[in-house]
Amino acid sequence: MSEIKKFGTFNLLPGKPVPYGATVIPNQGVNFSVYSLNAISCELVLYRKKEKDPFAIIPFPNEYKVGNVFNMIIQNLDYENIEYGYRMDGPRSHKEGHWFDPSKVLLDPYAKIVGGRDVWGEEPDWSDPYQHRGQIIADNCYNWEGDRQLNIPIEELIIYEMHVRGFTKHASSSVKNPGTYAGIIEKIPYLKKLGINCVELLPIFEFDEFIKIRGPIINISGDHMKNYWGYDPLAYFAPKGGYASSANGRQSAEFKDLVKALHQNGIEVILDVVFNHTGEGKETMPSVSFRGIDNKTFYLTNPDGSYRNYSGCYNTVNCNHPVVRKFIIDCLRYWVHEYHIDGFRFDLASIMCRDQDGTPLGNPPLVEAISYDPVLKNTKLIAEAWDAAGLYQVGGFPSYGRWSEWNGKYRDDLRRFLKGDSGFVEAMVYRIQGSPDLYKGRGTHASINFVTCHDGFTLMDLFSYFSKHNMANGENNMDGSNDNHSWNWGYEGPTDNPEIIKLRKKQIKNAISILMLSYGVPMILAGDEMGRTQNGNNNAYCQDNDISWINWNLLKSNNEIYNYFEKIIAFRKNNRILTEREHYETTNSLGSRYPQISFHGVKPWEYDNSSESKTLAVMFYDKQSDNNIIYMGMNMYWEKLEFTLPKLVNMDWYLFSDTSKAPPYDITEPGRELLLKNQNKINIDARSVVILIGKKQHQDKLIQFI
């Protein structure tokens, strides 16, 4: 038996080097373990909760250190009522990449709960040098009631990208706990009614909403600037305390409540994760965790010790360092095992493909390790396949048969086609097929199709603004992308002109129609289904206000848009042919009448891909049932055009939707389509989309719509 050391009222024992972090060991105590390649000493600093000064500073005995890991077990520790951090000493040469400072208390990279930001937006004590405080919880104490990952086939997902706070913070949400995990639970019936079966949450790993400013800086509107989006993580194992209705350690259980409730309602949970950089920022910002523990291990540095910046956020994580690779794998495993997360979307994922000197790798160890990890076997993996330094891998991200990608080319090509730009018909042929030019051999599910996301215009703003309007961000409108492929249709911003309003709503319907009738996995931005606007702001990362929050009153004023979204989502879910997992084969191996997918123009079986063409039609055939054909005609020309329809054998054409029509004639209930009188041709209005269904003939009353 190891000799027990005494430190005040505490008993100290040699610890376990793994797992890292603070781990409660029943009947033994709390095991503290922290890695540092270059530190020469380490101290554990203990605080009583909410107290500014520590009540104990305990050095790790040298004989307890194993390799590069400081570890010890502390007995008699009331872990539920304490906070902790580390002080590290080592080389103090910034030019050599070392930032050790034994006076700074540092956050444990493996901390599972973090105090100090328990109430969103509550300004901290700026005089406190240790504002982010590690707390300790015992894992495996939550009653999951048999819950597990849902494992919905990815091609069947309807992904809904949302911000935890912004989804319910607006007073119009009418939830008991607005802006919280609990608030989302109250809105689950809404998500189900809309047809959502997967939510993708913007970052929830603990971050500091004040991290970029370090003080009460005010923007031009008089608001306190905040890191609203959360793309600056500090504690990768800890859920954001400020998103809980009651933190103080409860954020873990409340987030689990949310995941369990979503799963009980058939909705998966994907987390947007940021492993490309951390919230410690540039060299002039304070050390919070990684920098002071082992800067050279965790970050990519230049020969002069400065940070390589492939993220556009001042620092870059050294993802393919073996220790950092283990850290990331440990993190992903933890969220899958402890929180039952169904998948991850990796922000700026191409950084994970860079070597320790920044060189792009063909076979990146981290991506390979994630792909083949046994714990992550059934977990969905989605890459944002580019970084801020120009490494663009859409269609070429190392997939190992596992990864999907945010398809930025789908977004851009569809936007330009909808706007009426010339030369995008051929591109849309590929995008509607699931982008076989990018993902041939990987399947249609490799493509996450989207028109809008958190980063950029909302769908309403895409058709209401020609240029960005980001002055409220306090950066003189210099931030945010200038390459939006947007158009205002005659007036910049809100207007009372009924024709412009009608055209904008029609374009929104056009966009969601094409998105839902494209092979691949559709993703929509929260609020687009009710016409949410950000007043032309395409980079609302710091807008914790009405610009970013969903105004639920829009459900009434824009019910036409919501109704169309709900029905077109149901239409996709009711038609298996639209969720085809593999790219179609050009040959008709079953000898059926039609190809599985075919493209047409104003004339059947031939489409115009000339540079000036703005028309396209696509027909889907369900060869398994031989009783379901879907035709979508798209006219982005500025005049009405007549489309000749493919001739059906023993079947009739029925109208499902026409975006040029006013409600209730713009879209019908799935399964209640109405028979066309003219079975040979259909007029499609300017800048409109029409969806038809082919069904076996019967003696229904003929109804003419056009």
DARA-V433810 format. One record per residue. N is the residue number from 1. NEAR is the number of other C-alpha atoms within 8 Angstrom. Layout:
n: <N	N>
near: <NEAR	NEAR>
This chain:
n: <1	2	3	4	5	6	7	8	9	10	11	12	13	14	15	16	17	18	19	20	21	22	23	24	25	26	27	28	29	30	31	32	33	34	35	36	37	38	39	40	41	42	43	44	45	46	47	48	49	50	51	52	53	54	55	56	57	58	59	60	61	62	63	64	65	66	67	68	69	70	71	72	73	74	75	76	77	78	79	80	81	82	83	84	85	86	87	88	89	90	91	92	93	94	95	96	97	98	99	100	101	102	103	104	105	106	107	108	109	110	111	112	113	114	115	116	117	118	119	120	121	122	123	124	125	126	127	128	129	130	131	132	133	134	135	136	137	138	139	140	141	142	143	144	145	146	147	148	149	150	151	152	153	154	155	156	157	158	159	160	161	162	163	164	165	166	167	168	169	170	171	172	173	174	175	176	177	178	179	180	181	182	183	184	185	186	187	188	189	190	191	192	193	194	195	196	197	198	199	200	201	202	203	204	205	206	207	208	209	210	211	212	213	214	215	216	217	218	219	220	221	222	223	224	225	226	227	228	229	230	231	232	233	234	235	236	237	238	239	240	241	242	243	244	245	246	247	248	249	250	251	252	253	254	255	256	257	258	259	260	261	262	263	264	265	266	267	268	269	270	271	272	273	274	275	276	277	278	279	280	281	282	283	284	285	286	287	288	289	290	291	292	293	294	295	296	297	298	299	300	301	302	303	304	305	306	307	308	309	310	311	312	313	314	315	316	317	318	319	320	321	322	323	324	325	326	327	328	329	330	331	332	333	334	335	336	337	338	339	340	341	342	343	344	345	346	347	348	349	350	351	352	353	354	355	356	357	358	359	360	361	362	363	364	365	366	367	368	369	370	371	372	373	374	375	376	377	378	379	380	381	382	383	384	385	386	387	388	389	390	391	392	393	394	395	396	397	398	399	400	401	402	403	404	405	406	407	408	409	410	411	412	413	414	415	416	417	418	419	420	421	422	423	424	425	426	427	428	429	430	431	432	433	434	435	436	437	438	439	440	441	442	443	444	445	446	447	448	449	450	451	452	453	454	455	456	457	458	459	460	461	462	463	464	465	466	467	468	469	470	471	472	473	474	475	476	477	478	479	480	481	482	483	484	485	486	487	488	489	490	491	492	493	494	495	496	497	498	499	500	501	502	503	504	505	506	507	508	509	510	511	512	513	514	515	516	517	518	519	520	521	522	523	524	525	526	527	528	529	530	531	532	533	534	535	536	537	538	539	540	541	542	543	544	545	546	547	548	549	550	551	552	553	554	555	556	557	558	559	560	561	562	563	564	565	566	567	568	569	570	571	572	573	574	575	576	577	578	579	580	581	582	583	584	585	586	587	588	589	590	591	592	593	594	595	596	597	598	599	600	601	602	603	604	605	606	607	608	609	610	611	612	613	614	615	616	617	618	619	620	621	622	623	624	625	626	627	628	629	630	631	632	633	634	635	636	637	638	639	640	641	642	643	644	645	646	647	648	649	650	651	652	653	654	655	656	657	658	659	660	661	662	663	664	665	666	667	668	669	670	671	672	673	674	675	676	677	678	679	680	681	682	683	684	685	686	687	688	689	690	691	692	693	694	695	696	697	698	699	700	701	702	703	704	705	706>
near: <2	5	5	7	7	8	8	4	6	10	11	12	11	9	11	11	11	5	7	11	12	11	12	10	8	5	4	7	12	13	15	15	16	11	9	10	7	7	13	7	9	12	11	12	13	12	14	10	7	5	7	6	5	10	7	7	9	8	8	13	6	5	5	11	11	9	4	8	11	15	16	14	14	13	10	8	8	6	10	7	7	12	14	12	13	12	14	15	11	11	9	8	8	9	9	8	12	14	12	14	11	8	5	11	12	13	14	12	11	10	16	12	14	14	14	8	13	11	9	9	9	6	5	7	6	7	4	7	7	8	9	10	12	14	15	14	11	7	6	5	5	6	4	6	4	4	9	6	9	9	7	7	6	8	11	9	12	13	13	12	14	13	9	14	12	13	13	17	12	14	8	7	11	7	9	5	8	14	13	15	14	14	13	12	10	8	9	10	7	7	10	10	8	9	10	13	12	12	13	13	13	13	12	12	14	14	14	12	11	11	12	8	9	7	6	8	7	9	11	9	6	6	7	8	13	13	14	9	9	13	9	13	15	14	15	11	14	12	12	11	17	12	13	15	10	7	11	8	10	9	15	10	8	11	12	9	9	12	13	10	9	13	13	8	8	8	12	15	13	14	13	13	11	13	12	13	13	13	11	14	10	9	7	4	7	6	10	12	12	10	14	14	12	15	12	10	11	13	12	15	11	8	7	8	11	11	13	10	10	11	14	8	10	11	17	16	11	12	16	14	10	6	7	12	11	8	8	10	10	8	10	9	10	10	11	13	9	8	9	11	15	14	11	13	13	13	11	14	14	15	13	12	14	14	12	10	6	7	7	8	8	6	8	13	7	11	11	10	9	9	12	8	8	5	8	12	8	7	11	11	11	12	15	12	13	13	13	9	8	6	9	8	9	13	8	6	10	9	8	7	5	8	13	12	14	13	12	8	7	12	12	10	12	11	11	12	14	12	10	9	9	9	11	14	14	8	8	11	9	11	13	11	14	15	13	12	6	8	13	9	4	9	12	18	15	12	14	13	13	14	13	12	11	9	8	12	16	15	13	14	13	14	14	16	14	10	8	12	10	17	9	9	12	9	9	8	11	6	8	10	9	6	4	9	9	13	10	12	9	5	10	9	10	6	8	5	6	6	6	11	10	8	9	12	10	12	12	12	12	12	11	10	10	9	11	11	9	12	14	16	16	13	11	13	12	10	8	11	9	11	12	13	10	12	8	14	12	14	11	12	7	10	12	11	6	9	11	10	13	14	11	8	7	11	9	6	6	10	10	7	13	12	8	11	12	11	12	11	12	10	9	12	10	7	8	9	8	12	12	11	10	8	11	7	6	5	5	10	5	5	5	9	4	7	11	12	11	9	12	13	14	12	10	10	9	8	13	9	10	7	7	7	11	14	14	14	13	11	13	13	13	12	8	4	6	8	8	10	11	11	12	11	14	12	15	13	10	6	7	10	10	9	12	10	10	7	5	7	4	6	9	12	11	12	13	15	12	13	13	9	7	7	7	6	9	12	12	11	8	10	4	7	11	9	13	13	8	7	8	8	9	10	9	14	10	11	13	15	15	13	12	12	13	14	11	8	7	4	4	5	5	8	8	8	5	4>
